[in-house]
Amino acid sequence: MKKIPKTVDALPGTFMLTGMFGFIITAIYTSSGKIPLDYGVAFCIVFLIMLLASLKSIMPSGKI
């Protein structure tokens, strides 16, 4: 059987922007007290995972 190379398409740029802006806005709102700390940390983790996933998708597979 032929081995088929894995190809992964990059995530759209809006996904990365959503992760960046979501993380920054959530961090600011949490530090200013507009969002409770537990919700702020949870949202920061979600947006950070989104940002890391988008960065991983644009890197060549052998580099990370």
Secondary structure as UniProt FT lines:
FT   HELIX           13..32
FT   HELIX           37..58
FT   TURN            61..63
//
